[in-house]
Amino acid sequence: MQLRGNKQVYRPHIAERNLTTLKRGESGTLDRIDLPEDDARRLMEMGFLPGHAVTSANAAPGGDPRVFRVDGSEVALRRETARHLILR
């Protein structure tokens, strides 16, 4: 809640979108990778570069890992890793 004048205004927290929020076939533009430098570098070598489109593809039974199309390739990522790839 925030105060505006004498009124309290409810402002819901807007969660950042990450790769786990994409539905199958949906695309998003990668904004940043919130992982340690070595992990982020490895993902960038696979094509996960800020400013590039990422499309959600298939998922294993149970939903983990999920496959994403990026830079002409398909890459499987665990949910824990995918949640650190932030979309615009």
PyMOL Python script that loads the backbone (N, CA, C, O; Angstrom):
from pymol import cmd

cmd.read_pdbstr("""\
ATOM      1  N   MET A   1       0.837  -1.181   0.000  1.00  0.00           N
ATOM      2  CA  MET A   1       0.000   0.000   0.000  1.00  0.00           C
ATOM      3  C   MET A   1       0.880   1.241   0.000  1.00  0.00           C
ATOM      4  O   MET A   1       1.941   1.273   0.623  1.00  0.00           O
ATOM      5  N   GLN A   2       0.422   2.240  -0.700  1.00  0.00           N
ATOM      6  CA  GLN A   2       1.069   3.537  -0.700  1.00  0.00           C
ATOM      7  C   GLN A   2       0.055   4.580  -0.272  1.00  0.00           C
ATOM      8  O   GLN A   2      -1.145   4.425  -0.497  1.00  0.00           O
ATOM      9  N   LEU A   3       0.548   5.645   0.348  1.00  0.00           N
ATOM     10  CA  LEU A   3      -0.325   6.752   0.729  1.00  0.00           C
ATOM     11  C   LEU A   3      -0.315   7.797  -0.365  1.00  0.00           C
ATOM     12  O   LEU A   3       0.749   8.191  -0.841  1.00  0.00           O
ATOM     13  N   ARG A   4      -1.471   8.242  -0.759  1.00  0.00           N
ATOM     14  CA  ARG A   4      -1.591   9.337  -1.718  1.00  0.00           C
ATOM     15  C   ARG A   4      -2.570  10.316  -1.094  1.00  0.00           C
ATOM     16  O   ARG A   4      -3.775  10.069  -1.040  1.00  0.00           O
ATOM     17  N   GLY A   5      -2.025  11.436  -0.624  1.00  0.00           N
ATOM     18  CA  GLY A   5      -2.868  12.377   0.118  1.00  0.00           C
ATOM     19  C   GLY A   5      -3.311  11.699   1.400  1.00  0.00           C
ATOM     20  O   GLY A   5      -2.475  11.231   2.173  1.00  0.00           O
ATOM     21  N   ASN A   6      -4.602  11.639   1.635  1.00  0.00           N
ATOM     22  CA  ASN A   6      -5.135  10.961   2.814  1.00  0.00           C
ATOM     23  C   ASN A   6      -5.624   9.558   2.487  1.00  0.00           C
ATOM     24  O   ASN A   6      -6.153   8.868   3.358  1.00  0.00           O
ATOM     25  N   LYS A   7      -5.449   9.124   1.227  1.00  0.00           N
ATOM     26  CA  LYS A   7      -5.955   7.823   0.808  1.00  0.00           C
ATOM     27  C   LYS A   7      -4.821   6.810   0.693  1.00  0.00           C
ATOM     28  O   LYS A   7      -3.694   7.148   0.332  1.00  0.00           O
ATOM     29  N   GLN A   8      -5.147   5.578   1.005  1.00  0.00           N
ATOM     30  CA  GLN A   8      -4.206   4.487   0.772  1.00  0.00           C
ATOM     31  C   GLN A   8      -4.531   3.885  -0.585  1.00  0.00           C
ATOM     32  O   GLN A   8      -5.684   3.571  -0.878  1.00  0.00           O
ATOM     33  N   VAL A   9      -3.522   3.730  -1.394  1.00  0.00           N
ATOM     34  CA  VAL A   9      -3.710   3.187  -2.741  1.00  0.00           C
ATOM     35  C   VAL A   9      -2.982   1.855  -2.811  1.00  0.00           C
ATOM     36  O   VAL A   9      -1.792   1.769  -2.509  1.00  0.00           O
ATOM     37  N   TYR A  10      -3.707   0.816  -3.213  1.00  0.00           N
ATOM     38  CA  TYR A  10      -3.105  -0.509  -3.342  1.00  0.00           C
ATOM     39  C   TYR A  10      -2.403  -0.605  -4.680  1.00  0.00           C
ATOM     40  O   TYR A  10      -3.019  -0.397  -5.725  1.00  0.00           O
ATOM     41  N   ARG A  11      -1.133  -0.915  -4.654  1.00  0.00           N
ATOM     42  CA  ARG A  11      -0.343  -1.112  -5.866  1.00  0.00           C
ATOM     43  C   ARG A  11       0.207  -2.533  -5.827  1.00  0.00           C
ATOM     44  O   ARG A  11       1.159  -2.803  -5.095  1.00  0.00           O
ATOM     45  N   PRO A  12      -0.376  -3.448  -6.605  1.00  0.00           N
ATOM     46  CA  PRO A  12       0.137  -4.819  -6.591  1.00  0.00           C
ATOM     47  C   PRO A  12       1.553  -4.862  -7.135  1.00  0.00           C
ATOM     48  O   PRO A  12       1.899  -4.132  -8.064  1.00  0.00           O
ATOM     49  N   HIS A  13       2.361  -5.719  -6.549  1.00  0.00           N
ATOM     50  CA  HIS A  13       3.727  -5.893  -7.017  1.00  0.00           C
ATOM     51  C   HIS A  13       3.690  -6.576  -8.380  1.00  0.00           C
ATOM     52  O   HIS A  13       3.085  -7.636  -8.539  1.00  0.00           O
ATOM     53  N   ILE A  14       4.330  -5.970  -9.338  1.00  0.00           N
ATOM     54  CA  ILE A  14       4.370  -6.552 -10.674  1.00  0.00           C
ATOM     55  C   ILE A  14       5.625  -7.404 -10.775  1.00  0.00           C
ATOM     56  O   ILE A  14       6.745  -6.895 -10.775  1.00  0.00           O
ATOM     57  N   ALA A  15       5.416  -8.698 -10.861  1.00  0.00           N
ATOM     58  CA  ALA A  15       6.550  -9.622 -10.940  1.00  0.00           C
ATOM     59  C   ALA A  15       7.164  -9.540 -12.331  1.00  0.00           C
ATOM     60  O   ALA A  15       6.470  -9.357 -13.330  1.00  0.00           O
ATOM     61  N   GLU A  16       8.463  -9.680 -12.365  1.00  0.00           N
ATOM     62  CA  GLU A  16       9.147  -9.699 -13.651  1.00  0.00           C
ATOM     63  C   GLU A  16       8.785 -10.979 -14.386  1.00  0.00           C
ATOM     64  O   GLU A  16       8.634 -12.037 -13.774  1.00  0.00           O
ATOM     65  N   ARG A  17       8.648 -10.875 -15.692  1.00  0.00           N
ATOM     66  CA  ARG A  17       8.381 -12.059 -16.507  1.00  0.00           C
ATOM     67  C   ARG A  17       9.700 -12.750 -16.792  1.00  0.00           C
ATOM     68  O   ARG A  17      10.705 -12.102 -17.083  1.00  0.00           O
ATOM     69  N   ASN A  18       9.686 -14.058 -16.708  1.00  0.00           N
ATOM     70  CA  ASN A  18      10.869 -14.836 -17.044  1.00  0.00           C
ATOM     71  C   ASN A  18      10.449 -15.961 -17.990  1.00  0.00           C
ATOM     72  O   ASN A  18       9.273 -16.082 -18.333  1.00  0.00           O
ATOM     73  N   LEU A  19      11.397 -16.770 -18.402  1.00  0.00           N
ATOM     74  CA  LEU A  19      11.090 -17.812 -19.387  1.00  0.00           C
ATOM     75  C   LEU A  19      10.020 -18.786 -18.915  1.00  0.00           C
ATOM     76  O   LEU A  19       9.304 -19.349 -19.743  1.00  0.00           O
ATOM     77  N   THR A  20       9.890 -19.001 -17.621  1.00  0.00           N
ATOM     78  CA  THR A  20       8.891 -19.953 -17.127  1.00  0.00           C
ATOM     79  C   THR A  20       7.467 -19.453 -17.344  1.00  0.00           C
ATOM     80  O   THR A  20       6.526 -20.244 -17.273  1.00  0.00           O
ATOM     81  N   THR A  21       7.285 -18.156 -17.606  1.00  0.00           N
ATOM     82  CA  THR A  21       5.940 -17.609 -17.808  1.00  0.00           C
ATOM     83  C   THR A  21       5.448 -17.787 -19.237  1.00  0.00           C
ATOM     84  O   THR A  21       4.263 -17.590 -19.508  1.00  0.00           O
ATOM     85  N   LEU A  22       6.342 -18.158 -20.164  1.00  0.00           N
ATOM     86  CA  LEU A  22       5.944 -18.351 -21.557  1.00  0.00           C
ATOM     87  C   LEU A  22       5.173 -19.654 -21.710  1.00  0.00           C
ATOM     88  O   LEU A  22       5.573 -20.694 -21.186  1.00  0.00           O
ATOM     89  N   LYS A  23       4.063 -19.581 -22.434  1.00  0.00           N
ATOM     90  CA  LYS A  23       3.303 -20.781 -22.763  1.00  0.00           C
ATOM     91  C   LYS A  23       3.876 -21.372 -24.046  1.00  0.00           C
ATOM     92  O   LYS A  23       4.591 -20.693 -24.783  1.00  0.00           O
ATOM     93  N   ARG A  24       3.567 -22.619 -24.306  1.00  0.00           N
ATOM     94  CA  ARG A  24       4.080 -23.290 -25.497  1.00  0.00           C
ATOM     95  C   ARG A  24       3.729 -22.485 -26.755  1.00  0.00           C
ATOM     96  O   ARG A  24       2.570 -22.131 -26.974  1.00  0.00           O
ATOM     97  N   GLY A  25       4.746 -22.202 -27.574  1.00  0.00           N
ATOM     98  CA  GLY A  25       4.569 -21.444 -28.803  1.00  0.00           C
ATOM     99  C   GLY A  25       4.664 -19.940 -28.630  1.00  0.00           C
ATOM    100  O   GLY A  25       4.732 -19.208 -29.618  1.00  0.00           O
ATOM    101  N   GLU A  26       4.669 -19.465 -27.384  1.00  0.00           N
ATOM    102  CA  GLU A  26       4.742 -18.032 -27.103  1.00  0.00           C
ATOM    103  C   GLU A  26       6.203 -17.577 -27.111  1.00  0.00           C
ATOM    104  O   GLU A  26       7.099 -18.320 -26.711  1.00  0.00           O
ATOM    105  N   SER A  27       6.427 -16.346 -27.573  1.00  0.00           N
ATOM    106  CA  SER A  27       7.782 -15.794 -27.636  1.00  0.00           C
ATOM    107  C   SER A  27       7.915 -14.578 -26.735  1.00  0.00           C
ATOM    108  O   SER A  27       6.931 -13.927 -26.383  1.00  0.00           O
ATOM    109  N   GLY A  28       9.145 -14.293 -26.374  1.00  0.00           N
ATOM    110  CA  GLY A  28       9.463 -13.095 -25.614  1.00  0.00           C
ATOM    111  C   GLY A  28      10.871 -12.665 -25.957  1.00  0.00           C
ATOM    112  O   GLY A  28      11.649 -13.442 -26.510  1.00  0.00           O
ATOM    113  N   THR A  29      11.201 -11.425 -25.628  1.00  0.00           N
ATOM    114  CA  THR A  29      12.534 -10.897 -25.879  1.00  0.00           C
ATOM    115  C   THR A  29      13.318 -10.910 -24.576  1.00  0.00           C
ATOM    116  O   THR A  29      12.869 -10.377 -23.561  1.00  0.00           O
ATOM    117  N   LEU A  30      14.486 -11.521 -24.617  1.00  0.00           N
ATOM    118  CA  LEU A  30      15.318 -11.625 -23.420  1.00  0.00           C
ATOM    119  C   LEU A  30      15.878 -10.257 -23.049  1.00  0.00           C
ATOM    120  O   LEU A  30      16.437  -9.558 -23.894  1.00  0.00           O
ATOM    121  N   ASP A  31      15.727  -9.883 -21.798  1.00  0.00           N
ATOM    122  CA  ASP A  31      16.248  -8.607 -21.293  1.00  0.00           C
ATOM    123  C   ASP A  31      17.596  -8.805 -20.610  1.00  0.00           C
ATOM    124  O   ASP A  31      18.551  -8.075 -20.872  1.00  0.00           O
ATOM    125  N   ARG A  32      17.661  -9.808 -19.724  1.00  0.00           N
ATOM    126  CA  ARG A  32      18.925 -10.043 -18.989  1.00  0.00           C
ATOM    127  C   ARG A  32      18.923 -11.440 -18.381  1.00  0.00           C
ATOM    128  O   ARG A  32      17.894 -12.112 -18.305  1.00  0.00           O
ATOM    129  N   ILE A  33      20.114 -11.850 -17.952  1.00  0.00           N
ATOM    130  CA  ILE A  33      20.282 -13.144 -17.292  1.00  0.00           C
ATOM    131  C   ILE A  33      20.777 -12.865 -15.880  1.00  0.00           C
ATOM    132  O   ILE A  33      21.870 -12.329 -15.697  1.00  0.00           O
ATOM    133  N   ASP A  34      19.981 -13.226 -14.888  1.00  0.00           N
ATOM    134  CA  ASP A  34      20.337 -12.999 -13.484  1.00  0.00           C
ATOM    135  C   ASP A  34      20.973 -14.244 -12.881  1.00  0.00           C
ATOM    136  O   ASP A  34      20.398 -14.886 -12.002  1.00  0.00           O
ATOM    137  N   LEU A  35      22.158 -14.573 -13.360  1.00  0.00           N
ATOM    138  CA  LEU A  35      22.921 -15.721 -12.876  1.00  0.00           C
ATOM    139  C   LEU A  35      24.382 -15.310 -12.732  1.00  0.00           C
ATOM    140  O   LEU A  35      24.796 -14.291 -13.287  1.00  0.00           O
ATOM    141  N   PRO A  36      25.168 -16.093 -11.992  1.00  0.00           N
ATOM    142  CA  PRO A  36      26.603 -15.799 -11.910  1.00  0.00           C
ATOM    143  C   PRO A  36      27.233 -15.737 -13.307  1.00  0.00           C
ATOM    144  O   PRO A  36      26.751 -16.372 -14.245  1.00  0.00           O
ATOM    145  N   GLU A  37      28.295 -14.977 -13.428  1.00  0.00           N
ATOM    146  CA  GLU A  37      28.925 -14.708 -14.719  1.00  0.00           C
ATOM    147  C   GLU A  37      29.228 -15.963 -15.537  1.00  0.00           C
ATOM    148  O   GLU A  37      28.955 -15.992 -16.737  1.00  0.00           O
ATOM    149  N   ASP A  38      29.780 -16.988 -14.917  1.00  0.00           N
ATOM    150  CA  ASP A  38      30.121 -18.209 -15.659  1.00  0.00           C
ATOM    151  C   ASP A  38      28.879 -18.887 -16.231  1.00  0.00           C
ATOM    152  O   ASP A  38      28.888 -19.337 -17.377  1.00  0.00           O
ATOM    153  N   ASP A  39      27.813 -18.962 -15.438  1.00  0.00           N
ATOM    154  CA  ASP A  39      26.565 -19.573 -15.898  1.00  0.00           C
ATOM    155  C   ASP A  39      25.942 -18.736 -17.014  1.00  0.00           C
ATOM    156  O   ASP A  39      25.482 -19.277 -18.020  1.00  0.00           O
ATOM    157  N   ALA A  40      25.929 -17.411 -16.831  1.00  0.00           N
ATOM    158  CA  ALA A  40      25.362 -16.522 -17.843  1.00  0.00           C
ATOM    159  C   ALA A  40      26.156 -16.621 -19.148  1.00  0.00           C
ATOM    160  O   ALA A  40      25.569 -16.639 -20.230  1.00  0.00           O
ATOM    161  N   ARG A  41      27.465 -16.685 -19.050  1.00  0.00           N
ATOM    162  CA  ARG A  41      28.301 -16.792 -20.250  1.00  0.00           C
ATOM    163  C   ARG A  41      27.981 -18.068 -21.018  1.00  0.00           C
ATOM    164  O   ARG A  41      27.891 -18.042 -22.245  1.00  0.00           O
ATOM    165  N   ARG A  42      27.810 -19.169 -20.321  1.00  0.00           N
ATOM    166  CA  ARG A  42      27.492 -20.448 -20.974  1.00  0.00           C
ATOM    167  C   ARG A  42      26.148 -20.359 -21.709  1.00  0.00           C
ATOM    168  O   ARG A  42      26.025 -20.845 -22.833  1.00  0.00           O
ATOM    169  N   LEU A  43      25.146 -19.742 -21.081  1.00  0.00           N
ATOM    170  CA  LEU A  43      23.853 -19.578 -21.727  1.00  0.00           C
ATOM    171  C   LEU A  43      23.956 -18.667 -22.953  1.00  0.00           C
ATOM    172  O   LEU A  43      23.302 -18.909 -23.967  1.00  0.00           O
ATOM    173  N   MET A  44      24.775 -17.624 -22.857  1.00  0.00           N
ATOM    174  CA  MET A  44      24.957 -16.738 -23.998  1.00  0.00           C
ATOM    175  C   MET A  44      25.647 -17.462 -25.147  1.00  0.00           C
ATOM    176  O   MET A  44      25.354 -17.193 -26.312  1.00  0.00           O
ATOM    177  N   GLU A  45      26.556 -18.371 -24.834  1.00  0.00           N
ATOM    178  CA  GLU A  45      27.203 -19.174 -25.880  1.00  0.00           C
ATOM    179  C   GLU A  45      26.189 -20.061 -26.597  1.00  0.00           C
ATOM    180  O   GLU A  45      26.385 -20.404 -27.763  1.00  0.00           O
ATOM    181  N   MET A  46      25.113 -20.434 -25.917  1.00  0.00           N
ATOM    182  CA  MET A  46      24.058 -21.258 -26.516  1.00  0.00           C
ATOM    183  C   MET A  46      23.037 -20.417 -27.277  1.00  0.00           C
ATOM    184  O   MET A  46      22.132 -20.969 -27.904  1.00  0.00           O
ATOM    185  N   GLY A  47      23.168 -19.082 -27.233  1.00  0.00           N
ATOM    186  CA  GLY A  47      22.271 -18.214 -27.991  1.00  0.00           C
ATOM    187  C   GLY A  47      21.339 -17.352 -27.170  1.00  0.00           C
ATOM    188  O   GLY A  47      20.610 -16.535 -27.734  1.00  0.00           O
ATOM    189  N   PHE A  48      21.339 -17.505 -25.861  1.00  0.00           N
ATOM    190  CA  PHE A  48      20.468 -16.690 -25.005  1.00  0.00           C
ATOM    191  C   PHE A  48      21.135 -15.330 -24.791  1.00  0.00           C
ATOM    192  O   PHE A  48      21.819 -15.103 -23.793  1.00  0.00           O
ATOM    193  N   LEU A  49      20.917 -14.436 -25.753  1.00  0.00           N
ATOM    194  CA  LEU A  49      21.533 -13.115 -25.715  1.00  0.00           C
ATOM    195  C   LEU A  49      20.468 -12.051 -25.494  1.00  0.00           C
ATOM    196  O   LEU A  49      19.401 -12.109 -26.105  1.00  0.00           O
ATOM    197  N   PRO A  50      20.744 -11.075 -24.624  1.00  0.00           N
ATOM    198  CA  PRO A  50      19.786  -9.987 -24.422  1.00  0.00           C
ATOM    199  C   PRO A  50      19.422  -9.338 -25.758  1.00  0.00           C
ATOM    200  O   PRO A  50      20.287  -9.080 -26.596  1.00  0.00           O
ATOM    201  N   GLY A  51      18.132  -9.083 -25.937  1.00  0.00           N
ATOM    202  CA  GLY A  51      17.630  -8.484 -27.165  1.00  0.00           C
ATOM    203  C   GLY A  51      17.153  -9.496 -28.185  1.00  0.00           C
ATOM    204  O   GLY A  51      16.503  -9.119 -29.161  1.00  0.00           O
ATOM    205  N   HIS A  52      17.458 -10.778 -27.988  1.00  0.00           N
ATOM    206  CA  HIS A  52      17.034 -11.819 -28.919  1.00  0.00           C
ATOM    207  C   HIS A  52      15.737 -12.474 -28.470  1.00  0.00           C
ATOM    208  O   HIS A  52      15.431 -12.532 -27.279  1.00  0.00           O
ATOM    209  N   ALA A  53      14.980 -12.967 -29.451  1.00  0.00           N
ATOM    210  CA  ALA A  53      13.710 -13.631 -29.175  1.00  0.00           C
ATOM    211  C   ALA A  53      13.943 -15.055 -28.681  1.00  0.00           C
ATOM    212  O   ALA A  53      14.849 -15.748 -29.146  1.00  0.00           O
ATOM    213  N   VAL A  54      13.118 -15.475 -27.740  1.00  0.00           N
ATOM    214  CA  VAL A  54      13.125 -16.836 -27.211  1.00  0.00           C
ATOM    215  C   VAL A  54      11.692 -17.349 -27.302  1.00  0.00           C
ATOM    216  O   VAL A  54      10.756 -16.662 -26.894  1.00  0.00           O
ATOM    217  N   THR A  55      11.521 -18.559 -27.837  1.00  0.00           N
ATOM    218  CA  THR A  55      10.197 -19.158 -27.984  1.00  0.00           C
ATOM    219  C   THR A  55      10.121 -20.430 -27.154  1.00  0.00           C
ATOM    220  O   THR A  55      11.021 -21.268 -27.203  1.00  0.00           O
ATOM    221  N   SER A  56       9.052 -20.568 -26.399  1.00  0.00           N
ATOM    222  CA  SER A  56       8.840 -21.777 -25.612  1.00  0.00           C
ATOM    223  C   SER A  56       8.371 -22.889 -26.542  1.00  0.00           C
ATOM    224  O   SER A  56       7.476 -22.683 -27.362  1.00  0.00           O
ATOM    225  N   ALA A  57       8.973 -24.061 -26.415  1.00  0.00           N
ATOM    226  CA  ALA A  57       8.612 -25.194 -27.261  1.00  0.00           C
ATOM    227  C   ALA A  57       8.027 -26.297 -26.386  1.00  0.00           C
ATOM    228  O   ALA A  57       7.047 -26.068 -25.677  1.00  0.00           O
ATOM    229  N   ASN A  58       8.603 -27.465 -26.428  1.00  0.00           N
ATOM    230  CA  ASN A  58       8.090 -28.633 -25.699  1.00  0.00           C
ATOM    231  C   ASN A  58       8.563 -28.654 -24.251  1.00  0.00           C
ATOM    232  O   ASN A  58       9.427 -27.879 -23.841  1.00  0.00           O
ATOM    233  N   ALA A  59       7.969 -29.562 -23.498  1.00  0.00           N
ATOM    234  CA  ALA A  59       8.386 -29.782 -22.117  1.00  0.00           C
ATOM    235  C   ALA A  59       8.360 -31.272 -21.847  1.00  0.00           C
ATOM    236  O   ALA A  59       7.579 -32.009 -22.448  1.00  0.00           O
ATOM    237  N   ALA A  60       9.211 -31.707 -20.946  1.00  0.00           N
ATOM    238  CA  ALA A  60       9.215 -33.105 -20.527  1.00  0.00           C
ATOM    239  C   ALA A  60       7.953 -33.374 -19.704  1.00  0.00           C
ATOM    240  O   ALA A  60       7.334 -32.437 -19.199  1.00  0.00           O
ATOM    241  N   PRO A  61       7.572 -34.632 -19.569  1.00  0.00           N
ATOM    242  CA  PRO A  61       6.429 -34.939 -18.698  1.00  0.00           C
ATOM    243  C   PRO A  61       6.669 -34.342 -17.305  1.00  0.00           C
ATOM    244  O   PRO A  61       7.748 -34.496 -16.732  1.00  0.00           O
ATOM    245  N   GLY A  62       5.684 -33.684 -16.788  1.00  0.00           N
ATOM    246  CA  GLY A  62       5.842 -33.007 -15.506  1.00  0.00           C
ATOM    247  C   GLY A  62       6.323 -31.575 -15.668  1.00  0.00           C
ATOM    248  O   GLY A  62       6.359 -30.820 -14.696  1.00  0.00           O
ATOM    249  N   GLY A  63       6.696 -31.189 -16.898  1.00  0.00           N
ATOM    250  CA  GLY A  63       7.048 -29.800 -17.173  1.00  0.00           C
ATOM    251  C   GLY A  63       8.490 -29.395 -16.942  1.00  0.00           C
ATOM    252  O   GLY A  63       8.818 -28.222 -17.118  1.00  0.00           O
ATOM    253  N   ASP A  64       9.361 -30.307 -16.558  1.00  0.00           N
ATOM    254  CA  ASP A  64      10.744 -29.927 -16.279  1.00  0.00           C
ATOM    255  C   ASP A  64      11.681 -31.018 -16.768  1.00  0.00           C
ATOM    256  O   ASP A  64      11.536 -32.156 -16.320  1.00  0.00           O
ATOM    257  N   PRO A  65      12.621 -30.753 -17.646  1.00  0.00           N
ATOM    258  CA  PRO A  65      12.974 -29.447 -18.212  1.00  0.00           C
ATOM    259  C   PRO A  65      12.046 -29.052 -19.347  1.00  0.00           C
ATOM    260  O   PRO A  65      11.237 -29.847 -19.826  1.00  0.00           O
ATOM    261  N   ARG A  66      12.188 -27.790 -19.766  1.00  0.00           N
ATOM    262  CA  ARG A  66      11.436 -27.254 -20.897  1.00  0.00           C
ATOM    263  C   ARG A  66      12.401 -26.933 -22.020  1.00  0.00           C
ATOM    264  O   ARG A  66      13.571 -26.623 -21.792  1.00  0.00           O
ATOM    265  N   VAL A  67      11.889 -27.015 -23.233  1.00  0.00           N
ATOM    266  CA  VAL A  67      12.698 -26.721 -24.413  1.00  0.00           C
ATOM    267  C   VAL A  67      12.343 -25.327 -24.913  1.00  0.00           C
ATOM    268  O   VAL A  67      11.171 -24.961 -24.998  1.00  0.00           O
ATOM    269  N   PHE A  68      13.382 -24.553 -25.243  1.00  0.00           N
ATOM    270  CA  PHE A  68      13.207 -23.208 -25.783  1.00  0.00           C
ATOM    271  C   PHE A  68      13.945 -23.108 -27.100  1.00  0.00           C
ATOM    272  O   PHE A  68      15.044 -23.642 -27.249  1.00  0.00           O
ATOM    273  N   ARG A  69      13.331 -22.413 -28.068  1.00  0.00           N
ATOM    274  CA  ARG A  69      13.979 -22.159 -29.353  1.00  0.00           C
ATOM    275  C   ARG A  69      14.648 -20.792 -29.281  1.00  0.00           C
ATOM    276  O   ARG A  69      14.021 -19.786 -28.949  1.00  0.00           O
ATOM    277  N   VAL A  70      15.934 -20.785 -29.600  1.00  0.00           N
ATOM    278  CA  VAL A  70      16.692 -19.545 -29.571  1.00  0.00           C
ATOM    279  C   VAL A  70      17.804 -19.634 -30.603  1.00  0.00           C
ATOM    280  O   VAL A  70      18.509 -20.641 -30.680  1.00  0.00           O
ATOM    281  N   ASP A  71      17.958 -18.602 -31.381  1.00  0.00           N
ATOM    282  CA  ASP A  71      19.052 -18.502 -32.349  1.00  0.00           C
ATOM    283  C   ASP A  71      19.159 -19.730 -33.256  1.00  0.00           C
ATOM    284  O   ASP A  71      20.259 -20.187 -33.565  1.00  0.00           O
ATOM    285  N   GLY A  72      18.004 -20.262 -33.679  1.00  0.00           N
ATOM    286  CA  GLY A  72      17.991 -21.395 -34.596  1.00  0.00           C
ATOM    287  C   GLY A  72      18.224 -22.751 -33.961  1.00  0.00           C
ATOM    288  O   GLY A  72      18.330 -23.752 -34.669  1.00  0.00           O
ATOM    289  N   SER A  73      18.306 -22.802 -32.652  1.00  0.00           N
ATOM    290  CA  SER A  73      18.531 -24.065 -31.937  1.00  0.00           C
ATOM    291  C   SER A  73      17.426 -24.300 -30.919  1.00  0.00           C
ATOM    292  O   SER A  73      16.694 -23.382 -30.549  1.00  0.00           O
ATOM    293  N   GLU A  74      17.321 -25.544 -30.474  1.00  0.00           N
ATOM    294  CA  GLU A  74      16.436 -25.871 -29.366  1.00  0.00           C
ATOM    295  C   GLU A  74      17.289 -26.272 -28.172  1.00  0.00           C
ATOM    296  O   GLU A  74      18.165 -27.130 -28.282  1.00  0.00           O
ATOM    297  N   VAL A  75      17.027 -25.648 -27.039  1.00  0.00           N
ATOM    298  CA  VAL A  75      17.817 -25.869 -25.826  1.00  0.00           C
ATOM    299  C   VAL A  75      16.876 -26.202 -24.677  1.00  0.00           C
ATOM    300  O   VAL A  75      15.889 -25.502 -24.453  1.00  0.00           O
ATOM    301  N   ALA A  76      17.185 -27.278 -23.946  1.00  0.00           N
ATOM    302  CA  ALA A  76      16.391 -27.656 -22.777  1.00  0.00           C
ATOM    303  C   ALA A  76      17.000 -27.005 -21.536  1.00  0.00           C
ATOM    304  O   ALA A  76      18.205 -27.087 -21.300  1.00  0.00           O
ATOM    305  N   LEU A  77      16.145 -26.361 -20.754  1.00  0.00           N
ATOM    306  CA  LEU A  77      16.573 -25.733 -19.504  1.00  0.00           C
ATOM    307  C   LEU A  77      15.677 -26.198 -18.366  1.00  0.00           C
ATOM    308  O   LEU A  77      14.469 -26.355 -18.538  1.00  0.00           O
ATOM    309  N   ARG A  78      16.268 -26.411 -17.225  1.00  0.00           N
ATOM    310  CA  ARG A  78      15.481 -26.701 -16.028  1.00  0.00           C
ATOM    311  C   ARG A  78      14.745 -25.442 -15.593  1.00  0.00           C
ATOM    312  O   ARG A  78      15.198 -24.326 -15.845  1.00  0.00           O
ATOM    313  N   ARG A  79      13.627 -25.630 -14.949  1.00  0.00           N
ATOM    314  CA  ARG A  79      12.810 -24.509 -14.480  1.00  0.00           C
ATOM    315  C   ARG A  79      13.629 -23.561 -13.596  1.00  0.00           C
ATOM    316  O   ARG A  79      13.496 -22.342 -13.705  1.00  0.00           O
ATOM    317  N   GLU A  80      14.458 -24.107 -12.739  1.00  0.00           N
ATOM    318  CA  GLU A  80      15.272 -23.276 -11.835  1.00  0.00           C
ATOM    319  C   GLU A  80      16.192 -22.337 -12.610  1.00  0.00           C
ATOM    320  O   GLU A  80      16.400 -21.196 -12.196  1.00  0.00           O
ATOM    321  N   THR A  81      16.740 -22.802 -13.722  1.00  0.00           N
ATOM    322  CA  THR A  81      17.594 -21.947 -14.554  1.00  0.00           C
ATOM    323  C   THR A  81      16.745 -20.968 -15.351  1.00  0.00           C
ATOM    324  O   THR A  81      17.071 -19.783 -15.418  1.00  0.00           O
ATOM    325  N   ALA A  82      15.662 -21.444 -15.956  1.00  0.00           N
ATOM    326  CA  ALA A  82      14.811 -20.608 -16.811  1.00  0.00           C
ATOM    327  C   ALA A  82      14.222 -19.425 -16.050  1.00  0.00           C
ATOM    328  O   ALA A  82      13.977 -18.378 -16.649  1.00  0.00           O
ATOM    329  N   ARG A  83      13.991 -19.563 -14.760  1.00  0.00           N
ATOM    330  CA  ARG A  83      13.392 -18.455 -14.005  1.00  0.00           C
ATOM    331  C   ARG A  83      14.362 -17.288 -13.832  1.00  0.00           C
ATOM    332  O   ARG A  83      13.949 -16.200 -13.431  1.00  0.00           O
ATOM    333  N   HIS A  84      15.655 -17.502 -14.131  1.00  0.00           N
ATOM    334  CA  HIS A  84      16.652 -16.426 -14.016  1.00  0.00           C
ATOM    335  C   HIS A  84      16.900 -15.709 -15.341  1.00  0.00           C
ATOM    336  O   HIS A  84      17.734 -14.806 -15.407  1.00  0.00           O
ATOM    337  N   LEU A  85      16.187 -16.098 -16.393  1.00  0.00           N
ATOM    338  CA  LEU A  85      16.278 -15.421 -17.682  1.00  0.00           C
ATOM    339  C   LEU A  85      15.069 -14.501 -17.788  1.00  0.00           C
ATOM    340  O   LEU A  85      13.945 -14.956 -17.996  1.00  0.00           O
ATOM    341  N   ILE A  86      15.313 -13.211 -17.644  1.00  0.00           N
ATOM    342  CA  ILE A  86      14.255 -12.211 -17.511  1.00  0.00           C
ATOM    343  C   ILE A  86      13.897 -11.627 -18.869  1.00  0.00           C
ATOM    344  O   ILE A  86      14.772 -11.286 -19.665  1.00  0.00           O
ATOM    345  N   LEU A  87      12.589 -11.517 -19.121  1.00  0.00           N
ATOM    346  CA  LEU A  87      12.073 -10.983 -20.381  1.00  0.00           C
ATOM    347  C   LEU A  87      11.730  -9.506 -20.250  1.00  0.00           C
ATOM    348  O   LEU A  87      11.511  -8.997 -19.150  1.00  0.00           O
ATOM    349  N   ARG A  88      11.687  -8.832 -21.391  1.00  0.00           N
ATOM    350  CA  ARG A  88      11.257  -7.407 -21.418  1.00  0.00           C
ATOM    351  C   ARG A  88       9.760  -7.328 -21.283  1.00  0.00           C
ATOM    352  O   ARG A  88       9.197  -6.233 -21.282  1.00  0.00           O
TER     353      ARG A  88
END
""", "prot")
cmd.dss("prot")
cmd.show_as("cartoon", "prot")
cmd.util.cbc("prot")
cmd.orient("prot")
